[in-house]
Amino acid sequence: MNKVVHFEIPADDFDRAKKFYQDVFGWDIVPSGMPNMKYDIVRTGPVDENMMPKESGFINGGLMMRNSPNEGPVLVIDV
């Protein structure tokens, strides 16, 4: 069965959302380094040297500024 391999969460208040996910879920959220784009990398658990999850069940993703009022979370499935 194919699995969810990545997610993206849009936020209206980027700093507030970042604090929420860090405090409530303990996620490690770090800047992506993409210039001119408010997008941070989300690590939901331990990662290896390639920044891939080390344990089954963890999925990494991104936190980004919402671009439109109807923009919702994105789930990427390996096919």
N, C-alpha and C positions, 0 to 999 in steps of 0.2 A: 504494500500500500504506500502511495506517495505521501510525503509529509510536508508540513509547513516548514520552510527553511529560513524565512526572513519576515519581518514586519516593519511597518512604518506608522508612527502615530503623529498626526497633525495636532498642533496646539495653538490656541489664540494667545495665551500668555506663556511664552517659552520658558522663562525662568521659573515660574510657578509650577508648570508641568514637570520640569526637570527635578525640582525639589520634591514634588509629590512622589514620583516614581523611585527616586533614590531613597526617600524616607520610608515609604510604605512597603516597597518590594525589595529594597536593598540593591537595586540595579546600579551597575557602574556605567555612568554616562560621561563620555569624553568628546571633546571637539573633533570633528571629522577632518578639519584642515581645508575644507572646500571654501575658497574665497568667495565673498559676496553671497553666501548662502547660509542661512541659519539652519544647520543640520548637524546633529550630534549622533555619535555611534552609541548604541545601547548594548551592553553586555549583561545578560540576565543571569549568568553564572560563570564558573571558571573557564578560561580559554587557554588554548595551546599557543605555541610560538607563532602560528599563522593566524591567530585571533579567532580560531574556530572553537566552538564549544567542546570541552573535554568530557562532558558527561551527557548521556542520553537524556532527552527531555528539555534541555536548554536551547533556546532559539535566540539569536542575536537580531538586532534591528536598528531602527533609527527613530529619532525624535526630530520633528521639523515644524517650522511655522506653517500654520494653515493658510492656504492661498485663496480659498473661496469658502463661503459660508456652508456649503453642502459637502465639503471634503471630509471624508472619514478615514478610519484606519485602513491600511492596505496589508493583505496577507499574501505572501509569495509561496506557491506550492511547487515542489520539485516534480516535473513531469518528464 
